[in-house]
Amino acid sequence: MKARLFFPLLAGFALLLAMSSCSNTRHFTEGQYLMTQNRIAYTDKNPGIQTSELHGLIQQKPNKKFLGFLRFKLWAYNASLNGKDSKFRNWLENTVGERPVILDTSMAEATCKEMEKYLGNVGYFYSVVRYLAVYKKNSRRAHIHYEVTPTSPYRIKSINYDIEDPELAGWVSKTTKHSLIKEGKTYNVYTLDDERERITKYLNNNGYYGFVKDYIFFEVDSAHNSKEMDLHVKVKNRTMPDPDSAGKFIEERHYRYEIDKVVIYPNYDPAKPLLQEAPHDTLIKEIHQINRNSPANYYFVLYRGKLRVNPKILTQNILIENDEPYNLRDVQETFKRFGYLSIYRFANISFEEPLPKLVPDSGGFKKLNCKIQLQRAPVHQYSIEAEGTNSGGDLGLGGNLTYRNRNIFRNGEIFQIKLRGAMEAQRTSNTSDESQQTFLFFNTFEWGIQAEVSFPRFLIPVKMERFPKYFRPITTVSAGFNFRRRPTYDRYILNFTFGYKWQESAYKAHIIQPFNISSVKMYPTPEFSRELEEIDDSRLKNQYTDHLITALQYSFIYNNQDIKKVKDFVYFRADIETSGNLFYLFNNLLDSKKDSAGNYTITGIRYAQYAR
Protein backbone atom coordinates (compact mmCIF):
# COMPACT_ATOMS: atom_id res chain seq x y z
CA MET A 1 0.00 0.00 0.00
CA LYS A 2 2.83 2.37 0.91
CA ALA A 3 4.63 1.57 -2.35
CA ARG A 4 1.49 2.37 -4.35
CA LEU A 5 1.34 5.82 -2.78
CA PHE A 6 5.08 6.46 -2.88
CA PHE A 7 5.67 6.06 -6.61
CA PRO A 8 2.88 8.46 -7.79
CA LEU A 9 4.08 11.05 -5.28
CA LEU A 10 7.67 10.61 -6.42
CA ALA A 11 6.65 10.92 -10.07
CA GLY A 12 4.61 14.05 -9.36
CA PHE A 13 7.47 15.64 -7.45
CA ALA A 14 9.89 14.84 -10.28
CA LEU A 15 7.49 16.44 -12.76
CA LEU A 16 7.31 19.61 -10.66
CA LEU A 17 11.10 19.77 -10.47
CA ALA A 18 11.34 19.32 -14.23
CA MET A 19 8.82 22.09 -14.83
CA SER A 20 10.54 24.46 -12.42
CA SER A 21 13.96 23.76 -13.91
CA CYS A 22 12.84 24.46 -17.47
CA SER A 23 14.15 27.77 -18.67
CA ASN A 24 11.53 30.50 -18.56
CA THR A 25 13.85 32.94 -20.32
CA ARG A 26 14.71 31.08 -23.51
CA HIS A 27 12.48 33.38 -25.60
CA PHE A 28 14.07 36.58 -24.21
CA THR A 29 15.99 38.97 -26.45
CA GLU A 30 19.31 40.56 -25.58
CA GLY A 31 19.12 42.76 -22.47
CA GLN A 32 15.90 41.26 -21.12
CA TYR A 33 15.85 39.82 -17.61
CA LEU A 34 13.12 37.96 -15.74
CA MET A 35 12.00 39.88 -12.67
CA THR A 36 12.10 37.40 -9.74
CA GLN A 37 12.00 39.32 -6.46
CA ASN A 38 11.59 42.69 -4.69
CA ARG A 39 13.38 43.36 -1.42
CA ILE A 40 12.95 46.34 0.90
CA ALA A 41 15.40 47.23 3.66
CA TYR A 42 16.09 50.26 5.83
CA THR A 43 19.60 51.68 5.83
CA ASP A 44 19.16 52.44 9.52
CA LYS A 45 16.82 50.96 12.11
CA ASN A 46 13.14 50.61 11.27
CA PRO A 47 11.36 53.87 12.25
CA GLY A 48 8.11 52.01 12.92
CA ILE A 49 6.82 51.61 9.36
CA GLN A 50 6.33 48.00 8.35
CA THR A 51 7.88 47.04 5.02
CA SER A 52 4.54 45.42 4.12
CA GLU A 53 3.10 48.96 3.88
CA LEU A 54 5.71 49.80 1.25
CA HIS A 55 5.39 46.52 -0.65
CA GLY A 56 1.92 47.56 -1.76
CA LEU A 57 3.46 50.53 -3.61
CA ILE A 58 5.77 48.43 -5.80
CA GLN A 59 4.66 48.81 -9.40
CA GLN A 60 6.39 45.78 -10.93
CA LYS A 61 5.99 42.45 -9.19
CA PRO A 62 7.33 39.03 -10.25
CA ASN A 63 5.25 36.20 -11.68
CA LYS A 64 3.19 34.32 -9.12
CA LYS A 65 4.44 31.08 -7.62
CA PHE A 66 2.61 27.82 -7.01
CA LEU A 67 3.51 25.88 -3.83
CA GLY A 68 6.04 28.60 -3.05
CA PHE A 69 8.62 27.66 -5.68
CA LEU A 70 6.99 26.82 -9.04
CA ARG A 71 5.96 29.59 -11.43
CA PHE A 72 3.33 27.38 -13.02
CA LYS A 73 1.50 30.11 -14.95
CA LEU A 74 4.76 31.34 -16.45
CA TRP A 75 5.66 27.76 -17.41
CA ALA A 76 2.23 27.31 -19.05
CA TYR A 77 2.70 30.51 -21.05
CA ASN A 78 6.12 29.41 -22.32
CA ALA A 79 4.77 25.95 -23.15
CA SER A 80 2.06 27.55 -25.29
CA LEU A 81 4.71 29.18 -27.50
CA ASN A 82 5.81 25.80 -28.85
CA GLY A 83 4.06 23.89 -31.61
CA LYS A 84 1.29 24.79 -34.02
CA ASP A 85 -1.67 27.06 -33.35
CA SER A 86 -4.59 25.28 -31.74
CA LYS A 87 -7.46 25.95 -29.37
CA PHE A 88 -5.58 24.23 -26.58
CA ARG A 89 -2.49 26.35 -27.19
CA ASN A 90 -4.55 29.57 -27.19
CA TRP A 91 -6.30 28.48 -24.00
CA LEU A 92 -2.97 27.68 -22.37
CA GLU A 93 -1.54 31.07 -23.39
CA ASN A 94 -4.47 33.38 -22.67
CA THR A 95 -6.36 31.65 -19.86
CA VAL A 96 -3.89 29.58 -17.86
CA GLY A 97 -0.62 31.26 -18.72
CA GLU A 98 0.92 34.49 -17.48
CA ARG A 99 3.34 36.58 -19.51
CA PRO A 100 6.85 36.86 -18.07
CA VAL A 101 7.53 39.99 -16.03
CA ILE A 102 10.55 41.55 -17.73
CA LEU A 103 12.55 43.93 -15.57
CA ASP A 104 11.75 47.59 -16.26
CA THR A 105 13.97 49.94 -14.27
CA SER A 106 11.76 52.94 -15.08
CA MET A 107 9.03 51.28 -13.00
CA ALA A 108 11.53 50.83 -10.17
CA GLU A 109 12.28 54.58 -10.33
CA ALA A 110 8.55 55.35 -10.20
CA THR A 111 8.22 53.02 -7.20
CA CYS A 112 10.94 54.97 -5.37
CA LYS A 113 9.00 58.19 -5.90
CA GLU A 114 5.77 56.59 -4.66
CA MET A 115 7.51 55.33 -1.54
CA GLU A 116 9.01 58.77 -0.85
CA LYS A 117 5.57 60.32 -1.29
CA TYR A 118 4.03 57.80 1.10
CA LEU A 119 6.74 58.41 3.71
CA GLY A 120 6.02 62.13 3.47
CA ASN A 121 2.30 61.49 3.96
CA VAL A 122 3.00 59.68 7.23
CA GLY A 123 5.29 62.42 8.53
CA TYR A 124 8.74 61.36 7.26
CA PHE A 125 9.34 64.26 4.88
CA TYR A 126 12.41 64.36 2.63
CA SER A 127 13.09 60.64 3.06
CA VAL A 128 15.15 59.02 0.31
CA VAL A 129 14.44 55.71 -1.45
CA ARG A 130 16.93 54.21 -3.92
CA TYR A 131 16.89 50.98 -5.84
CA LEU A 132 19.62 48.56 -6.87
CA ALA A 133 19.06 46.06 -9.69
CA VAL A 134 20.94 42.79 -9.17
CA TYR A 135 21.45 40.81 -12.40
CA LYS A 136 22.22 37.12 -12.87
CA LYS A 137 23.42 37.06 -16.46
CA ASN A 138 23.77 33.29 -16.78
CA SER A 139 20.13 32.61 -15.88
CA ARG A 140 18.93 35.99 -17.22
CA ARG A 141 17.16 36.76 -13.98
CA ALA A 142 17.19 39.89 -11.83
CA HIS A 143 15.76 41.24 -8.61
CA ILE A 144 15.35 44.74 -7.19
CA HIS A 145 16.67 45.83 -3.82
CA TYR A 146 15.06 49.01 -2.41
CA GLU A 147 17.02 50.94 0.20
CA VAL A 148 14.93 53.26 2.38
CA THR A 149 16.58 56.09 4.29
CA PRO A 150 13.87 57.70 6.44
CA THR A 151 14.25 61.07 8.12
CA SER A 152 13.09 62.01 11.60
CA PRO A 153 9.29 62.38 11.67
CA TYR A 154 7.40 65.66 11.96
CA ARG A 155 5.14 65.83 14.99
CA ILE A 156 2.04 67.86 15.80
CA LYS A 157 2.92 70.63 18.26
CA SER A 158 -0.52 72.21 18.63
CA ILE A 159 -4.07 71.88 17.29
CA ASN A 160 -6.24 74.95 16.72
CA TYR A 161 -9.86 75.01 15.54
CA ASP A 162 -10.39 78.12 13.41
CA ILE A 163 -14.13 77.97 12.64
CA GLU A 164 -15.90 81.28 11.98
CA ASP A 165 -19.44 80.01 12.63
CA PRO A 166 -19.78 80.00 16.46
CA GLU A 167 -22.65 77.47 16.46
CA LEU A 168 -20.75 75.02 14.26
CA ALA A 169 -17.58 75.61 16.30
CA GLY A 170 -19.52 74.69 19.43
CA TRP A 171 -20.63 71.38 17.98
CA VAL A 172 -17.13 70.54 16.77
CA SER A 173 -15.67 71.36 20.19
CA LYS A 174 -18.05 68.84 21.81
CA THR A 175 -16.35 66.01 19.95
CA THR A 176 -12.68 67.02 20.29
CA LYS A 177 -12.16 64.57 23.17
CA HIS A 178 -12.72 61.77 20.64
CA SER A 179 -10.34 63.29 18.09
CA LEU A 180 -7.96 60.98 16.22
CA ILE A 181 -5.27 63.67 16.03
CA LYS A 182 -3.31 64.37 19.19
CA GLU A 183 -0.56 66.79 20.12
CA GLY A 184 2.82 65.08 20.10
CA LYS A 185 1.74 62.43 17.59
CA THR A 186 3.43 61.96 14.22
CA TYR A 187 1.85 63.88 11.35
CA ASN A 188 -0.19 61.51 9.16
CA VAL A 189 -2.29 62.52 6.15
CA TYR A 190 -4.41 59.38 6.38
CA THR A 191 -5.25 60.04 10.03
CA LEU A 192 -6.27 63.59 9.11
CA ASP A 193 -8.63 62.22 6.47
CA ASP A 194 -10.12 59.79 9.01
CA GLU A 195 -10.61 62.73 11.37
CA ARG A 196 -12.51 64.62 8.67
CA GLU A 197 -14.82 61.64 8.25
CA ARG A 198 -15.30 61.34 12.02
CA ILE A 199 -16.26 65.01 12.45
CA THR A 200 -18.56 64.84 9.43
CA LYS A 201 -20.35 61.79 10.79
CA TYR A 202 -20.81 63.49 14.16
CA LEU A 203 -22.29 66.61 12.57
CA ASN A 204 -24.54 64.53 10.29
CA ASN A 205 -25.95 62.83 13.39
CA ASN A 206 -26.68 66.16 15.05
CA GLY A 207 -28.75 68.01 12.49
CA TYR A 208 -26.21 69.05 9.85
CA TYR A 209 -27.91 67.65 6.76
CA GLY A 210 -25.82 67.81 3.57
CA PHE A 211 -22.54 68.42 5.39
CA VAL A 212 -19.69 66.52 3.69
CA LYS A 213 -16.06 66.06 4.68
CA ASP A 214 -14.83 68.24 1.81
CA TYR A 215 -15.91 71.28 3.83
CA ILE A 216 -13.22 70.44 6.40
CA PHE A 217 -9.60 71.21 5.58
CA PHE A 218 -6.32 71.59 7.44
CA GLU A 219 -3.59 74.21 7.33
CA VAL A 220 -0.13 73.39 8.63
CA ASP A 221 2.59 75.73 9.87
CA SER A 222 5.92 74.01 10.29
CA ALA A 223 9.41 74.98 11.36
CA HIS A 224 11.88 72.86 9.39
CA ASN A 225 14.56 72.82 12.06
CA SER A 226 12.30 71.84 14.95
CA LYS A 227 10.24 69.36 12.90
CA GLU A 228 7.09 70.44 14.72
CA MET A 229 3.79 71.49 13.19
CA ASP A 230 0.97 73.79 14.21
CA LEU A 231 -2.24 72.28 12.84
CA HIS A 232 -5.26 74.48 12.07
CA VAL A 233 -8.65 72.83 11.54
CA LYS A 234 -10.95 74.94 9.34
CA VAL A 235 -14.41 74.61 7.81
CA LYS A 236 -15.51 76.21 4.54
CA ASN A 237 -18.94 77.79 4.13
CA ARG A 238 -21.52 76.32 1.78
CA THR A 239 -21.48 77.56 -1.80
CA MET A 240 -25.01 78.07 -3.15
CA PRO A 241 -26.44 79.38 -6.45
CA ASP A 242 -27.47 83.02 -6.13
CA PRO A 243 -31.28 83.11 -6.51
CA ASP A 244 -31.13 86.74 -7.65
CA SER A 245 -28.38 86.37 -10.24
CA ALA A 246 -28.13 83.44 -12.66
CA GLY A 247 -24.70 81.87 -12.97
CA LYS A 248 -23.39 83.38 -9.74
CA PHE A 249 -22.81 81.77 -6.38
CA ILE A 250 -22.99 82.97 -2.80
CA GLU A 251 -21.64 81.60 0.46
CA GLU A 252 -23.72 80.86 3.53
CA ARG A 253 -23.05 79.23 6.86
CA HIS A 254 -23.98 75.65 7.66
CA TYR A 255 -27.43 75.28 9.22
CA ARG A 256 -28.89 72.57 11.37
CA TYR A 257 -32.03 70.92 10.04
CA GLU A 258 -35.14 69.63 11.78
CA ILE A 259 -37.61 67.12 10.35
CA ASP A 260 -40.91 68.84 9.60
CA LYS A 261 -42.97 66.09 7.97
CA VAL A 262 -42.47 62.38 7.24
CA VAL A 263 -44.39 61.16 4.18
CA ILE A 264 -44.63 57.43 3.36
CA TYR A 265 -45.51 55.92 -0.02
CA PRO A 266 -46.17 52.23 0.79
CA ASN A 267 -47.03 51.26 -2.82
CA TYR A 268 -44.35 53.12 -4.76
CA ASP A 269 -43.68 51.84 -8.28
CA PRO A 270 -40.49 53.24 -9.91
CA ALA A 271 -41.73 52.00 -13.30
CA LYS A 272 -44.60 54.53 -13.13
CA PRO A 273 -43.04 57.83 -12.00
CA LEU A 274 -45.82 59.99 -13.45
CA LEU A 275 -48.42 58.04 -11.51
CA GLN A 276 -46.75 59.10 -8.27
CA GLU A 277 -47.69 62.72 -8.94
CA ALA A 278 -51.41 61.89 -9.22
CA PRO A 279 -53.68 62.49 -6.19
CA HIS A 280 -53.36 60.03 -3.29
CA ASP A 281 -55.50 59.09 -0.34
CA THR A 282 -53.84 60.30 2.85
CA LEU A 283 -53.82 58.65 6.25
CA ILE A 284 -52.23 60.45 9.20
CA LYS A 285 -50.91 58.18 11.96
CA GLU A 286 -50.35 59.64 15.41
CA ILE A 287 -47.84 57.60 17.41
CA HIS A 288 -46.97 58.09 21.08
CA GLN A 289 -43.83 56.00 21.46
CA ILE A 290 -43.24 54.20 24.80
CA ASN A 291 -45.54 56.47 26.82
CA ARG A 292 -48.97 57.83 25.98
CA ASN A 293 -47.97 61.17 27.50
CA SER A 294 -44.89 61.47 25.28
CA PRO A 295 -44.99 63.94 22.36
CA ALA A 296 -46.75 62.53 19.33
CA ASN A 297 -45.00 61.64 16.09
CA TYR A 298 -47.07 62.17 12.95
CA TYR A 299 -46.63 60.13 9.78
CA PHE A 300 -48.43 60.86 6.51
CA VAL A 301 -49.22 57.66 4.57
CA LEU A 302 -50.09 58.33 0.91
CA TYR A 303 -51.67 55.46 -1.02
CA ARG A 304 -54.17 54.53 -3.73
CA GLY A 305 -56.88 51.91 -3.57
CA LYS A 306 -56.78 49.61 -0.57
CA LEU A 307 -53.97 49.99 1.96
CA ARG A 308 -52.66 46.43 2.29
CA VAL A 309 -50.09 47.01 5.04
CA ASN A 310 -50.87 48.12 8.58
CA PRO A 311 -49.33 51.62 8.90
CA LYS A 312 -48.15 50.84 12.44
CA ILE A 313 -45.78 48.22 11.03
CA LEU A 314 -44.30 50.92 8.80
CA THR A 315 -43.99 53.55 11.52
CA GLN A 316 -42.33 51.10 13.93
CA ASN A 317 -39.55 50.60 11.40
CA ILE A 318 -39.00 54.32 10.78
CA LEU A 319 -36.62 55.98 13.23
CA ILE A 320 -36.96 59.38 11.54
CA GLU A 321 -39.36 61.52 13.58
CA ASN A 322 -40.89 64.93 13.05
CA ASP A 323 -39.71 67.86 15.20
CA GLU A 324 -36.39 66.07 15.76
CA PRO A 325 -32.98 67.12 14.36
CA TYR A 326 -31.84 65.34 11.22
CA ASN A 327 -29.81 62.27 12.15
CA LEU A 328 -27.93 60.26 9.53
CA ARG A 329 -27.72 57.25 11.86
CA ASP A 330 -31.52 57.11 12.04
CA VAL A 331 -31.72 57.26 8.24
CA GLN A 332 -29.27 54.38 7.84
CA GLU A 333 -31.04 52.31 10.49
CA THR A 334 -34.39 52.90 8.77
CA PHE A 335 -32.88 51.55 5.54
CA LYS A 336 -31.77 48.44 7.44
CA ARG A 337 -35.21 47.97 9.00
CA PHE A 338 -36.96 47.87 5.65
CA GLY A 339 -34.29 45.46 4.46
CA TYR A 340 -35.22 43.11 7.34
CA LEU A 341 -38.92 43.66 6.61
CA SER A 342 -38.89 41.42 3.57
CA ILE A 343 -42.32 42.48 2.31
CA TYR A 344 -40.48 45.32 0.56
CA ARG A 345 -37.97 44.93 -2.24
CA PHE A 346 -36.70 48.48 -2.29
CA ALA A 347 -36.71 51.57 -0.06
CA ASN A 348 -35.73 55.09 -1.03
CA ILE A 349 -35.43 57.90 1.53
CA SER A 350 -35.01 61.48 0.35
CA PHE A 351 -35.18 64.93 1.91
CA GLU A 352 -36.14 68.37 0.62
CA GLU A 353 -36.65 71.80 2.10
CA PRO A 354 -40.28 72.94 2.12
CA LEU A 355 -41.14 76.24 0.47
CA PRO A 356 -40.61 79.00 1.34
CA LYS A 357 -37.03 78.32 2.47
CA LEU A 358 -36.74 80.45 5.59
CA VAL A 359 -33.42 81.43 7.18
CA PRO A 360 -33.59 80.69 10.93
CA ASP A 361 -32.25 82.85 13.71
CA SER A 362 -28.98 81.95 15.40
CA GLY A 363 -29.34 78.55 17.03
CA GLY A 364 -32.52 77.77 15.09
CA PHE A 365 -33.29 75.04 12.58
CA LYS A 366 -34.10 74.93 8.94
CA LYS A 367 -36.93 72.54 8.04
CA LEU A 368 -36.74 69.28 6.08
CA ASN A 369 -39.48 67.08 4.68
CA CYS A 370 -38.69 63.37 4.54
CA LYS A 371 -40.12 61.22 1.75
CA ILE A 372 -39.99 57.42 2.06
CA GLN A 373 -40.81 55.43 -1.08
CA LEU A 374 -41.37 51.69 -0.61
CA GLN A 375 -41.61 49.19 -3.46
CA ARG A 376 -43.44 45.98 -2.62
CA ALA A 377 -41.85 42.59 -3.12
CA PRO A 378 -43.97 39.85 -4.75
CA VAL A 379 -46.49 38.55 -2.24
CA HIS A 380 -46.37 34.92 -3.39
CA GLN A 381 -43.19 32.93 -3.87
CA TYR A 382 -42.71 29.28 -4.81
CA SER A 383 -39.58 27.16 -4.91
CA ILE A 384 -38.81 23.54 -5.78
CA GLU A 385 -35.64 21.79 -4.62
CA ALA A 386 -34.33 18.37 -5.64
CA GLU A 387 -31.43 16.50 -4.09
CA GLY A 388 -29.49 13.29 -4.42
CA THR A 389 -27.85 11.68 -1.39
CA ASN A 390 -25.20 9.08 -0.71
CA SER A 391 -25.08 8.06 2.96
CA GLY A 392 -22.34 5.50 3.38
CA GLY A 393 -23.12 3.98 0.01
CA ASP A 394 -26.92 4.12 0.46
CA LEU A 395 -28.27 6.12 -2.48
CA GLY A 396 -31.34 8.30 -2.15
CA LEU A 397 -33.51 10.98 -3.71
CA GLY A 398 -35.33 13.85 -2.05
CA GLY A 399 -37.15 17.06 -2.75
CA ASN A 400 -38.83 20.09 -1.17
CA LEU A 401 -41.77 22.18 -2.32
CA THR A 402 -41.96 25.54 -0.56
CA TYR A 403 -44.58 28.28 -0.65
CA ARG A 404 -44.02 31.69 0.95
CA ASN A 405 -46.51 34.50 1.48
CA ARG A 406 -45.22 37.93 2.39
CA ASN A 407 -47.73 39.92 4.42
CA ILE A 408 -50.29 37.15 4.92
CA PHE A 409 -52.21 39.00 7.68
CA ARG A 410 -51.32 42.49 6.34
CA ASN A 411 -49.05 43.23 9.27
CA GLY A 412 -45.77 42.33 7.59
CA GLU A 413 -45.94 38.65 8.55
CA ILE A 414 -44.05 36.04 6.55
CA PHE A 415 -45.84 32.71 6.18
CA GLN A 416 -43.97 29.69 4.84
CA ILE A 417 -45.02 26.10 4.34
CA LYS A 418 -42.66 23.36 3.17
CA LEU A 419 -43.50 19.87 1.94
CA ARG A 420 -40.69 17.35 1.95
CA GLY A 421 -40.36 13.84 0.54
CA ALA A 422 -37.38 11.49 0.30
CA MET A 423 -36.51 7.88 -0.55
CA GLU A 424 -33.38 5.86 0.10
CA ALA A 425 -32.12 2.40 -0.81
CA GLN A 426 -30.81 1.21 2.53
CA ARG A 427 -28.87 -2.01 2.88
CA THR A 428 -30.26 -4.42 5.47
CA SER A 429 -29.03 -7.68 6.94
CA ASN A 430 -32.50 -9.26 6.81
CA THR A 431 -32.90 -9.89 3.09
CA SER A 432 -35.51 -12.62 3.48
CA ASP A 433 -38.15 -10.36 5.03
CA GLU A 434 -40.87 -10.21 2.40
CA SER A 435 -42.99 -7.82 4.49
CA GLN A 436 -40.69 -4.91 3.69
CA GLN A 437 -42.39 -2.31 1.51
CA THR A 438 -40.31 -1.19 -1.45
CA PHE A 439 -40.69 1.11 -4.41
CA LEU A 440 -38.32 0.29 -7.24
CA PHE A 441 -35.21 -0.46 -5.18
CA PHE A 442 -35.99 2.07 -2.38
CA ASN A 443 -36.96 0.70 1.03
CA THR A 444 -36.71 3.81 3.25
CA PHE A 445 -39.23 6.64 2.92
CA GLU A 446 -39.75 10.02 4.54
CA TRP A 447 -42.29 12.76 4.14
CA GLY A 448 -43.22 15.77 6.20
CA ILE A 449 -44.75 19.20 6.37
CA GLN A 450 -43.47 22.29 8.21
CA ALA A 451 -45.34 25.59 8.55
CA GLU A 452 -43.98 28.81 10.04
CA VAL A 453 -45.23 32.35 10.57
CA SER A 454 -42.84 35.18 11.43
CA PHE A 455 -44.36 38.33 12.96
CA PRO A 456 -42.31 41.58 12.94
CA ARG A 457 -43.46 42.44 16.48
CA PHE A 458 -43.95 40.95 19.93
CA LEU A 459 -47.03 38.73 19.80
CA ILE A 460 -48.33 39.77 23.22
CA PRO A 461 -51.37 41.83 24.34
CA VAL A 462 -49.34 45.07 24.46
CA LYS A 463 -49.30 47.68 21.71
CA MET A 464 -46.15 47.63 19.63
CA GLU A 465 -45.48 51.35 20.15
CA ARG A 466 -44.97 50.67 23.88
CA PHE A 467 -41.55 49.22 23.01
CA PRO A 468 -38.49 51.14 21.80
CA LYS A 469 -38.16 51.10 18.02
CA TYR A 470 -34.58 49.86 18.11
CA PHE A 471 -35.72 46.53 19.64
CA ARG A 472 -36.58 45.16 16.17
CA PRO A 473 -38.69 42.32 17.65
CA ILE A 474 -39.62 39.13 15.80
CA THR A 475 -42.08 36.49 16.98
CA THR A 476 -41.88 33.06 15.35
CA VAL A 477 -44.53 30.33 15.49
CA SER A 478 -43.91 27.02 13.73
CA ALA A 479 -45.44 23.55 13.67
CA GLY A 480 -44.58 20.43 11.75
CA PHE A 481 -45.10 16.73 11.20
CA ASN A 482 -42.58 14.19 9.94
CA PHE A 483 -42.99 10.50 9.12
CA ARG A 484 -40.13 8.10 8.40
CA ARG A 485 -40.39 4.43 7.44
CA ARG A 486 -37.28 2.28 7.57
CA PRO A 487 -36.94 -1.51 7.35
CA THR A 488 -36.60 -1.67 11.15
CA TYR A 489 -39.14 0.88 12.40
CA ASP A 490 -41.74 3.57 11.66
CA ARG A 491 -41.31 6.95 13.36
CA TYR A 492 -43.70 9.91 13.78
CA ILE A 493 -42.53 13.33 14.98
CA LEU A 494 -44.74 16.28 15.90
CA ASN A 495 -43.13 19.63 16.77
CA PHE A 496 -44.28 23.06 17.85
CA THR A 497 -42.17 26.15 18.53
CA PHE A 498 -43.08 29.60 19.82
CA GLY A 499 -40.44 32.23 20.54
CA TYR A 500 -39.21 35.80 20.45
CA LYS A 501 -36.08 37.53 19.22
CA TRP A 502 -35.14 41.16 19.76
CA GLN A 503 -32.16 43.50 19.63
CA GLU A 504 -31.31 45.20 22.91
CA SER A 505 -28.64 47.36 21.28
CA ALA A 506 -26.38 47.39 18.25
CA TYR A 507 -24.30 44.58 19.75
CA LYS A 508 -26.69 42.68 22.06
CA ALA A 509 -29.50 40.34 21.04
CA HIS A 510 -31.84 38.02 22.94
CA ILE A 511 -33.66 34.87 21.81
CA ILE A 512 -36.21 33.15 24.02
CA GLN A 513 -38.39 30.16 23.17
CA PRO A 514 -40.80 29.43 26.02
CA PHE A 515 -42.33 26.58 24.00
CA ASN A 516 -40.21 24.15 22.01
CA ILE A 517 -42.18 20.91 22.03
CA SER A 518 -41.35 17.69 20.20
CA SER A 519 -43.23 14.41 20.43
CA VAL A 520 -41.65 11.24 19.04
CA LYS A 521 -43.64 8.04 18.52
CA MET A 522 -41.78 4.85 17.53
CA TYR A 523 -43.09 1.57 16.07
CA PRO A 524 -40.10 -0.81 15.85
CA THR A 525 -40.33 -4.24 14.25
CA PRO A 526 -40.20 -7.25 16.61
CA GLU A 527 -36.72 -8.12 15.38
CA PHE A 528 -35.45 -4.58 16.01
CA SER A 529 -37.08 -4.54 19.47
CA ARG A 530 -35.18 -7.69 20.40
CA GLU A 531 -31.93 -6.10 19.19
CA LEU A 532 -32.58 -3.03 21.37
CA GLU A 533 -33.20 -5.19 24.44
CA GLU A 534 -29.75 -6.71 24.06
CA ILE A 535 -28.04 -3.28 23.99
CA ASP A 536 -26.63 -1.92 27.27
CA ASP A 537 -26.33 1.68 26.03
CA SER A 538 -29.35 3.50 27.54
CA ARG A 539 -28.77 6.66 25.48
CA LEU A 540 -28.92 4.65 22.26
CA LYS A 541 -32.08 2.89 23.42
CA ASN A 542 -33.76 6.21 24.24
CA GLN A 543 -33.42 7.30 20.63
CA TYR A 544 -35.76 4.50 19.59
CA THR A 545 -38.42 4.86 22.31
CA ASP A 546 -41.45 7.11 22.61
CA HIS A 547 -40.58 10.40 24.32
CA LEU A 548 -41.71 13.99 24.73
CA ILE A 549 -39.46 17.07 24.92
CA THR A 550 -40.92 20.30 26.34
CA ALA A 551 -37.94 22.63 26.23
CA LEU A 552 -37.54 26.24 27.31
CA GLN A 553 -34.57 27.91 25.63
CA TYR A 554 -32.85 31.26 26.08
CA SER A 555 -29.85 32.68 24.22
CA PHE A 556 -27.85 35.86 24.73
CA ILE A 557 -25.64 37.06 21.87
CA TYR A 558 -22.98 39.75 21.91
CA ASN A 559 -21.38 40.56 18.55
CA ASN A 560 -19.49 43.79 17.79
CA GLN A 561 -18.38 42.73 14.31
CA ASP A 562 -18.52 45.44 11.65
CA ILE A 563 -18.56 43.91 8.17
CA LYS A 564 -17.45 47.24 6.68
CA LYS A 565 -14.18 47.21 8.62
CA VAL A 566 -11.40 44.64 8.87
CA LYS A 567 -10.66 44.52 12.58
CA ASP A 568 -10.76 42.19 15.57
CA PHE A 569 -14.21 41.60 17.01
CA VAL A 570 -15.87 39.77 19.88
CA TYR A 571 -18.61 37.20 19.39
CA PHE A 572 -20.11 35.66 22.52
CA ARG A 573 -23.16 33.43 22.82
CA ALA A 574 -24.61 31.90 25.98
CA ASP A 575 -27.39 29.29 25.77
CA ILE A 576 -29.61 27.95 28.52
CA GLU A 577 -32.05 25.09 27.94
CA THR A 578 -34.27 23.20 30.31
CA SER A 579 -36.94 20.55 29.78
CA GLY A 580 -39.36 18.57 31.94
CA ASN A 581 -38.26 19.98 35.31
CA LEU A 582 -41.58 21.69 36.03
CA PHE A 583 -43.53 18.54 35.13
CA TYR A 584 -41.22 16.49 37.32
CA LEU A 585 -41.85 18.86 40.26
CA PHE A 586 -45.63 18.55 39.87
CA ASN A 587 -45.44 14.76 39.52
CA ASN A 588 -43.40 14.60 42.72
CA LEU A 589 -45.77 16.87 44.63
CA LEU A 590 -48.82 14.95 43.41
CA ASP A 591 -47.11 11.59 43.96
CA SER A 592 -47.96 10.52 40.39
CA LYS A 593 -47.53 6.94 39.27
CA LYS A 594 -44.53 5.91 37.22
CA ASP A 595 -44.48 3.57 34.25
CA SER A 596 -42.91 0.11 34.24
CA ALA A 597 -39.49 1.62 33.51
CA GLY A 598 -39.74 3.96 36.52
CA ASN A 599 -40.40 7.17 34.53
CA TYR A 600 -43.11 9.79 34.89
CA THR A 601 -45.31 10.24 31.82
CA ILE A 602 -47.65 12.75 30.19
CA THR A 603 -50.61 11.21 28.37
CA GLY A 604 -48.74 7.92 28.51
CA ILE A 605 -45.52 9.26 26.93
CA ARG A 606 -42.27 9.51 28.87
CA TYR A 607 -40.93 13.07 28.92
CA ALA A 608 -37.32 14.21 28.89
CA GLN A 609 -35.91 16.01 31.92
CA TYR A 610 -32.66 17.97 31.79
CA ALA A 611 -31.02 21.37 32.25
CA ARG A 612 -27.98 22.54 30.34
Salt bridges, closest charged atoms under 4 A:
ASP85 OD1 - ARG89 NH1 3.09
ASP162 OD2 - HIS232 ND1 2.95
ASP165 OD2 - ARG253 NH1 3.59
GLU167 OE1 - ARG253 NH1 3.34
ASP193 OD1 - ARG196 NH2 2.94
ASP193 OD2 - LYS213 NZ 3.19
GLU195 OE2 - ARG198 NH2 2.93
GLU197 OE2 - LYS213 NZ 3.17
GLU219 OE1 - LYS234 NZ 2.95
ASP221 OD2 - HIS232 NE2 3.27
GLU252 OE2 - ARG238 NH1 3.51
GLU252 OE2 - LYS366 NZ 3.86
GLU258 OE1 - LYS367 NZ 2.43
GLU286 OE2 - HIS288 NE2 2.87
GLU321 OE2 - LYS469 NZ 3.84
GLU333 OE2 - ARG337 NE 3.30
GLU333 OE2 - ARG472 NH1 3.74
GLU353 OE1 - LYS366 NZ 3.94
GLU387 OE2 - ARG420 NH2 2.85
ASP394 OD1 - ARG427 NE 3.05
GLU413 OE2 - ARG457 NH1 3.33
GLU446 OE1 - ARG484 NH2 3.06
GLU465 OE2 - LYS312 NZ 3.56
ASP490 OD2 - ARG485 NH2 2.85
GLU504 OE1 - HIS510 NE2 2.70
ASP546 OD2 - LYS521 NZ 3.00
ASP575 OD1 - ARG573 NE 2.94
GLU577 OE2 - ARG612 NH2 3.49
